[in-house]
Amino acid sequence: GAALSISLMLRMVLTVLAISTMRTASLELLMAGNAQYRESAFRLAQSGIDAVIRRGDPGAVGDCTAPVADPAVVVPELGGRYATTICYRGESITPGNSFPLIPTYNYEVTSTGTTAQRDARSRLVQGYALTGATGR
């Protein structure tokens, strides 16, 4: 009789331990997936900034109170989309520029990447400058 009750107690302890281990494994799998989607959202946002900088001259852009928003771009390879806004931050003279009369036009790009699954988002802000006649 004692062996039966001890074996039932051990079986109950092992069952609780197994359930706890399964829950922990499920949670870790969910956290790993979230990290993957967050990384994808970051890559999408970086793709948006890269596209704006590659494009070069942003054309007519307002100040940062009314930034120019590009339509969302879907990137199937990364499983989501990005949307960018560009605003003009003013002119400056670049230190060390041998032509002080040529202004530098400063811009700010905000890019938001969003994954299709779990709607993970990443928002990046980066400034860039254009010098000379290509600026504004």
PAKEGU-455471 format. One record per residue: residue in three letters; residue number from 0; z, x, y negated of N, C-alpha, C in turn. Coordinates in nm, 4 decimals. Atoms other than C-alpha are relative to their C-alpha. Last residue first. Layout:
residues N
  nuro  marfi      n_c3      n_c1      n_c2     ca_c3     ca_c1     ca_c2      c_c3      c_c1      c_c2
   ala    NUM         Z         X         Y         Z         X         Y         Z         X         Y
...
END
This chain:
residues 136
  nuro  marfi      n_c3      n_c1      n_c2     ca_c3     ca_c1     ca_c2      c_c3      c_c1      c_c2
   arg    135   -0.0238    0.1391    0.0385   -5.2504    1.6134   -7.2196   -0.1228   -0.0596   -0.0602
   gly    134   -0.1289    0.0683    0.0027   -5.2567    1.9367   -7.0255   -0.0005   -0.1459   -0.0328
   thr    133   -0.0054    0.0944   -0.1116   -5.5978    2.0702   -6.9239    0.1228   -0.0874   -0.0057
   ala    132    0.0801    0.1197    0.0258   -5.6511    2.2267   -7.2679    0.0060   -0.1007    0.1133
   gly    131    0.1317   -0.0016    0.0592   -5.3716    2.4772   -7.2295   -0.0669   -0.1335   -0.0093
   thr    130    0.0202   -0.0763    0.1236   -5.0809    2.5077   -6.9929   -0.1422   -0.0152   -0.0467
   leu    129    0.1404   -0.0390    0.0125   -4.9719    2.2553   -6.7346   -0.0163    0.0673   -0.1343
   ala    128    0.0559   -0.0249    0.1329   -4.6079    2.2190   -6.6350   -0.1469    0.0401    0.0111
   tyr    127    0.1082   -0.0981   -0.0032   -4.4206    2.0771   -6.3403   -0.0632    0.0085   -0.1386
   gly    126    0.0743   -0.0212    0.1214   -4.0932    1.8966   -6.2885   -0.1139    0.0967    0.0237
   gln    125    0.0401   -0.1380    0.0265   -3.9628    1.7658   -5.9598   -0.0778    0.0051   -0.1304
   val    124    0.0441   -0.0114    0.1386   -3.7726    1.4573   -5.8519   -0.0318    0.1467   -0.0244
   leu    123    0.0031   -0.1357    0.0550   -3.7326    1.3657   -5.4855   -0.0518   -0.0051   -0.1429
   arg    122    0.0527   -0.0038    0.1370   -3.6284    1.0330   -5.3362    0.0123    0.1424   -0.0521
   ser    121   -0.0371   -0.1257    0.0633   -3.5832    0.9866   -4.9602   -0.0677    0.0026   -0.1362
   arg    120    0.0570   -0.0363    0.1301   -3.5820    0.6579   -4.7797    0.0510    0.1357   -0.0466
   ala    119   -0.0686   -0.1164    0.0571   -3.5304    0.5389   -4.4200   -0.0709    0.0414   -0.1291
   asp    118    0.0064    0.0002    0.1462   -3.6739    0.1906   -4.3609    0.0807    0.1136   -0.0634
   arg    117   -0.1359   -0.0079    0.0547   -3.5586    0.1786   -3.9971    0.0053    0.0132   -0.1511
   gln    116   -0.1097    0.0401   -0.0882   -3.9181    0.2339   -3.8848    0.1331    0.0282   -0.0680
   ala    115    0.0298    0.1353   -0.0474   -4.2004    0.2365   -4.1393    0.1128   -0.0519    0.0895
   thr    114    0.0540    0.0069   -0.1357   -4.0521    0.5374   -4.3165   -0.0224   -0.1458    0.0394
   thr    113   -0.0637    0.1051   -0.0787   -4.0149    0.5432   -4.6939   -0.0646   -0.0054    0.1376
   gly    112    0.0585    0.0154   -0.1329   -4.0867    0.8396   -4.9214    0.0791   -0.1032    0.0784
   thr    111   -0.0874    0.0661   -0.0957   -4.0025    0.8114   -5.2904   -0.0755   -0.0185    0.1301
   ser    110    0.0681    0.0469   -0.1205   -4.1632    1.0553   -5.5332    0.1037   -0.0588    0.0953
   thr    109   -0.0984    0.0568   -0.0906   -4.0554    1.1202   -5.8901   -0.0768   -0.0585    0.1177
   val    108    0.0508    0.0843   -0.1082   -4.2772    1.3539   -6.0895    0.1182   -0.0475    0.0831
   glu    107   -0.0999    0.0211   -0.1042   -4.1731    1.4987   -6.4264   -0.0584   -0.0977    0.1018
   tyr    106    0.0009    0.1306   -0.0668   -4.4219    1.6465   -6.6685    0.1128   -0.0050    0.1028
   asn    105   -0.0995    0.0156   -0.1066   -4.4262    1.9306   -6.9208    0.0017   -0.1431    0.0535
   tyr    104   -0.0323    0.1421   -0.0122   -4.7296    2.0251   -7.1281    0.0891   -0.0193    0.1218
   thr    103   -0.0219    0.0339   -0.1407   -4.7417    2.3940   -7.2261    0.0463   -0.1453    0.0039
   pro    102   -0.1230    0.0664   -0.0463   -4.8854    2.4639   -7.5667    0.0033   -0.0166    0.1516
   ile    101    0.0411    0.0861   -0.1105   -5.1451    2.7253   -7.6578    0.1258   -0.0644    0.0573
   leu    100    0.0534    0.1239    0.0551   -5.0540    2.8627   -8.0010   -0.0482   -0.0958    0.1089
   pro     99   -0.1061    0.0948    0.0366   -4.8213    3.1244   -7.8517   -0.0521   -0.1323   -0.0557
   phe     98    0.0649    0.0886    0.0959   -5.1105    3.2978   -7.6722    0.1001   -0.1074   -0.0419
   ser     97    0.0619   -0.0851    0.1003   -4.9500    3.5969   -7.4983   -0.0768   -0.0821   -0.1038
   asn     96    0.1407    0.0355    0.0112   -4.7148    3.3613   -7.3150   -0.0622    0.0832   -0.1110
   gly     95    0.0827   -0.1072   -0.0529   -4.3888    3.5441   -7.2495   -0.1484   -0.0293   -0.0064
   pro     94   -0.0451   -0.1343    0.0359   -4.1801    3.2341   -7.2927   -0.0889    0.1051    0.0658
   thr     93   -0.0475   -0.0746   -0.1148   -4.3923    2.9206   -7.2440    0.0439    0.1391   -0.0434
   ile     92    0.0702   -0.1278   -0.0007   -4.4160    2.7221   -7.5631    0.0596    0.0806    0.1138
   ser     91   -0.0831   -0.1177    0.0251   -4.3111    2.3650   -7.5121   -0.0914    0.1217   -0.0068
   glu     90    0.0674   -0.1293    0.0056   -4.4569    2.0194   -7.5082    0.1017    0.1104   -0.0213
   gly     89    0.0177   -0.0697    0.1274   -4.3014    1.6920   -7.4033   -0.0704    0.1338    0.0152
   arg     88   -0.1278   -0.0492    0.0525   -4.1487    1.5334   -7.0926   -0.0145    0.0811   -0.1282
   tyr     87    0.0220   -0.1135    0.0890   -4.4429    1.3157   -6.9846    0.1321    0.0392   -0.0629
   cys     86   -0.0303    0.0220    0.1412   -4.3736    1.0845   -6.6944   -0.0152    0.1316   -0.0758
   ile     85    0.0156   -0.1204    0.0821   -4.5183    1.0538   -6.3472    0.0395   -0.0364   -0.1428
   thr     84    0.0080    0.0325    0.1425   -4.4244    0.8027   -6.0800   -0.0039    0.1313   -0.0762
   thr     83   -0.0356   -0.0994    0.1019   -4.4913    0.8420   -5.7097   -0.0052   -0.0617   -0.1391
   ala     82    0.0393    0.0505    0.1316   -4.4919    0.6145   -5.4076    0.0493    0.1004   -0.1028
   tyr     81   -0.0692   -0.0542    0.1164   -4.4798    0.7357   -5.0490   -0.0548   -0.0658   -0.1258
   arg     80    0.0755    0.0006    0.1252   -4.5606    0.5745   -4.7160    0.0811    0.0711   -0.1088
   gly     79   -0.0566    0.0687    0.1149   -4.4572    0.5755   -4.3521   -0.0896    0.0074   -0.1211
   gly     78   -0.0633    0.1269   -0.0321   -4.5112    0.7166   -4.0051    0.0640   -0.0710   -0.1176
   leu     77   -0.1444   -0.0126    0.0212   -4.5746    1.0803   -4.0895    0.0735   -0.1322    0.0212
   glu     76   -0.0481   -0.1161   -0.0758   -4.9259    1.0909   -3.9442    0.1514    0.0158   -0.0100
   pro     75   -0.0276    0.0352   -0.1401   -4.9897    0.7352   -4.0694    0.0556    0.1165    0.0822
   val     74    0.0298   -0.1238   -0.0730   -4.9487    0.8354   -4.4366    0.0319   -0.0256    0.1477
   val     73   -0.0447    0.0002   -0.1391   -4.9652    0.5181   -4.6474   -0.0455    0.1286    0.0665
   val     72    0.1002   -0.0607   -0.0881   -4.9959    0.5711   -5.0225    0.0584    0.0040    0.1403
   ala     71   -0.0528   -0.0623   -0.1225   -4.7985    0.3449   -5.2561   -0.1155    0.0484    0.0875
   pro     70   -0.0236    0.0932   -0.1105   -4.9700    0.2789   -5.5888    0.0497    0.0760    0.1237
   asp     69    0.1152    0.0050   -0.0889   -4.9172    0.5370   -5.8627    0.0283   -0.1029    0.1088
   ala     68   -0.0249    0.0069   -0.1438   -4.6549    0.4624   -6.1263   -0.1326   -0.0055    0.0751
   val     67    0.1178    0.0538   -0.0665   -4.6942    0.5796   -6.4864    0.0237    0.0054    0.1505
   pro     66    0.0824   -0.0911   -0.0801   -4.3548    0.6295   -6.6490   -0.1173   -0.0721    0.0656
   ala     65    0.1022    0.0827   -0.0645   -4.2321    0.3942   -6.9246   -0.0908    0.0900    0.0833
   thr     64   -0.0494    0.1370    0.0092   -3.9041    0.5354   -7.0616   -0.0980   -0.0970    0.0652
   cys     63   -0.0779    0.0390   -0.1177   -4.0060    0.8753   -6.9219    0.0647   -0.1372   -0.0127
   asp     62   -0.1257   -0.0741   -0.0127   -4.2824    0.9223   -7.1770    0.0797   -0.0586    0.1164
   gly     61   -0.1001    0.0310    0.1008   -4.6273    0.7852   -7.1167    0.1238    0.0854    0.0158
   val     60   -0.1310    0.0316   -0.0574   -4.9034    0.9482   -6.9157    0.0972   -0.0259   -0.1134
   ala     59   -0.0868    0.0596    0.1014   -5.2719    0.9623   -6.9999    0.1292   -0.0459    0.0646
   gly     58    0.0650    0.0948    0.0899   -5.4353    1.1951   -6.7490    0.0976   -0.0510   -0.1038
   pro     57   -0.0384    0.1377   -0.0298   -5.2242    1.3501   -6.4718   -0.0676   -0.1037   -0.0888
   asp     56   -0.0147    0.0754    0.1241   -5.4148    1.6805   -6.4873    0.0345   -0.1456    0.0302
   gly     55    0.0073   -0.0728    0.1267   -5.3571    1.8631   -6.1612    0.0275   -0.0898   -0.1184
   arg     54    0.0928    0.0743    0.0850   -5.4385    1.6540   -5.8522   -0.0150    0.0672   -0.1360
   arg     53    0.1358   -0.0410   -0.0384   -5.2693    1.9189   -5.6397   -0.1044   -0.0668   -0.0886
   ile     52    0.0200   -0.1352    0.0535   -4.9452    1.8565   -5.8325   -0.1398    0.0519    0.0343
   val     51    0.0067    0.0070    0.1468   -4.9632    1.4817   -5.7709   -0.0285    0.1380   -0.0585
   ala     50    0.1251    0.0664    0.0377   -5.0485    1.5236   -5.4008   -0.0161   -0.0057   -0.1517
   asp     49    0.1111   -0.0930   -0.0219   -4.7687    1.7782   -5.3481   -0.1334   -0.0602   -0.0439
   ile     48   -0.0064   -0.1000    0.1065   -4.5153    1.5412   -5.5044   -0.1150    0.0993    0.0127
   gly     47    0.0336    0.0639    0.1266   -4.6250    1.2597   -5.2761    0.0010    0.0976   -0.1163
   ser     46    0.1455    0.0188   -0.0002   -4.6235    1.4828   -4.9689   -0.0458   -0.0646   -0.1299
   gln     45    0.0579   -0.1298    0.0368   -4.2670    1.5867   -5.0573   -0.1518   -0.0075   -0.0021
   ala     44   -0.0239   -0.0186    0.1433   -4.1639    1.2199   -5.0521   -0.0591    0.1326   -0.0476
   leu     43    0.0863    0.0925    0.0726   -4.3273    1.1740   -4.7111    0.0160    0.0168   -0.1503
   arg     42    0.1369   -0.0546   -0.0056   -4.1600    1.4882   -4.5772   -0.0986   -0.0908   -0.0735
   phe     41    0.0039   -0.1162    0.0889   -3.8193    1.3624   -4.6969   -0.1412    0.0596   -0.0026
   ala     40    0.0017    0.0533    0.1363   -3.8817    1.0243   -4.5328   -0.0058    0.1138   -0.1016
   ser     39    0.1349    0.0544    0.0229   -3.9706    1.2020   -4.2062   -0.0127   -0.0556   -0.1417
   glu     38    0.0890   -0.1151    0.0168   -3.6482    1.4055   -4.2265   -0.1435   -0.0459   -0.0259
   arg     37   -0.0310   -0.0547    0.1325   -3.4467    1.0849   -4.2792   -0.0895    0.1207   -0.0297
   tyr     36    0.0639    0.0863    0.0991   -3.6232    0.9302   -3.9806    0.0268    0.0479   -0.1418
   gln     35    0.1452   -0.0175   -0.0115   -3.5288    1.2271   -3.7602   -0.0728   -0.0858   -0.1043
   ala     34    0.0319   -0.1308    0.0598   -3.1693    1.2253   -3.8818   -0.1504    0.0244    0.0031
   asn     33   -0.0129    0.0134    0.1453   -3.1477    0.8527   -3.8065   -0.0330    0.1305   -0.0709
   gly     32    0.1157    0.0748    0.0491   -3.2814    0.9113   -3.4556    0.0034   -0.0162   -0.1504
   ala     31    0.1138   -0.0923   -0.0064   -3.0210    1.1809   -3.3923   -0.1268   -0.0684   -0.0499
   met     30   -0.0125   -0.0950    0.1116   -2.7480    0.9440   -3.5139   -0.1153    0.0991   -0.0011
   leu     29    0.0296    0.0715    0.1238   -2.8679    0.6689   -3.2780    0.0069    0.0934   -0.1209
   leu     28    0.1439    0.0231   -0.0015   -2.8722    0.9086   -2.9826   -0.0440   -0.0722   -0.1274
   glu     27    0.0638   -0.1276    0.0310   -2.5207    1.0253   -3.0717   -0.1518   -0.0135   -0.0017
   leu     26   -0.0197   -0.0271    0.1420   -2.4020    0.6642   -3.0814   -0.0667    0.1307   -0.0414
   ser     25    0.0860    0.0933    0.0746   -2.5522    0.5893   -2.7412    0.0105    0.0247   -0.1498
   ala     24    0.1382   -0.0452   -0.0161   -2.3931    0.9039   -2.5919   -0.0962   -0.0901   -0.0775
   thr     23    0.0159   -0.1223    0.0785   -2.0529    0.8097   -2.7331   -0.1435    0.0500    0.0066
   arg     22    0.0020    0.0380    0.1412   -2.0802    0.4572   -2.5958   -0.0216    0.1209   -0.0902
   met     21    0.1273    0.0665    0.0267   -2.1771    0.5889   -2.2527   -0.0102   -0.0423   -0.1464
   thr     20    0.1044   -0.1027    0.0027   -1.8840    0.8337   -2.2524   -0.1356   -0.0620   -0.0302
   ser     19   -0.0170   -0.0758    0.1233   -1.6378    0.5561   -2.3430   -0.1090    0.1062   -0.0147
   ile     18    0.0446    0.0879    0.1088   -1.7710    0.3358   -2.0640    0.0092    0.0725   -0.1339
   ala     17    0.1455    0.0111   -0.0086   -1.7386    0.6211   -1.8133   -0.0549   -0.0870   -0.1126
   leu     16    0.0572   -0.1279    0.0426   -1.3811    0.6993   -1.9244   -0.1525   -0.0058    0.0013
   val     15   -0.0189   -0.0059    0.1457   -1.2810    0.3323   -1.8949   -0.0605    0.1287   -0.0554
   thr     14    0.0907    0.0989    0.0589   -1.4315    0.3207   -1.5448    0.0105    0.0017   -0.1520
   leu     13    0.1354   -0.0545   -0.0033   -1.2585    0.6458   -1.4453   -0.1015   -0.0974   -0.0603
   val     12    0.0049   -0.1090    0.0971   -0.9215    0.5089   -1.5582   -0.1404    0.0594   -0.0052
   met     11   -0.0014    0.0618    0.1315   -0.9788    0.1833   -1.3652   -0.0090    0.1075   -0.1097
   arg     10    0.1320    0.0594    0.0193   -1.0783    0.3759   -1.0515   -0.0088   -0.0650   -0.1388
   leu      9    0.0935   -0.1094    0.0279   -0.7654    0.5915   -1.0805   -0.1403   -0.0550   -0.0270
   met      8   -0.0324   -0.0520    0.1337   -0.5494    0.2776   -1.1068   -0.0969    0.1126   -0.0383
   leu      7    0.0474    0.0990    0.0966   -0.7237    0.1185   -0.8072    0.0281    0.0453   -0.1435
   ser      6    0.1457   -0.0120    0.0067   -0.6740    0.4407   -0.6048   -0.0591   -0.1025   -0.0971
   ile      5    0.0331   -0.1248    0.0709   -0.3038    0.4464   -0.6930   -0.1511    0.0138   -0.0125
   ser      4   -0.0274    0.0201    0.1418   -0.2624    0.0781   -0.5923   -0.0319    0.1248   -0.0821
   leu      3    0.0929    0.0976    0.0549   -0.4386    0.1335   -0.2601    0.0235   -0.0200   -0.1505
   ala      2    0.1296   -0.0670    0.0154   -0.2479    0.4534   -0.1791   -0.1018   -0.0946   -0.0627
   ala      1   -0.0083   -0.0848    0.1190    0.0838    0.2776   -0.2441   -0.1336    0.0684   -0.0259
   gly      0    0.0000    0.0782    0.1184    0.0000    0.0000    0.0000    0.0000    0.0836   -0.1265
END
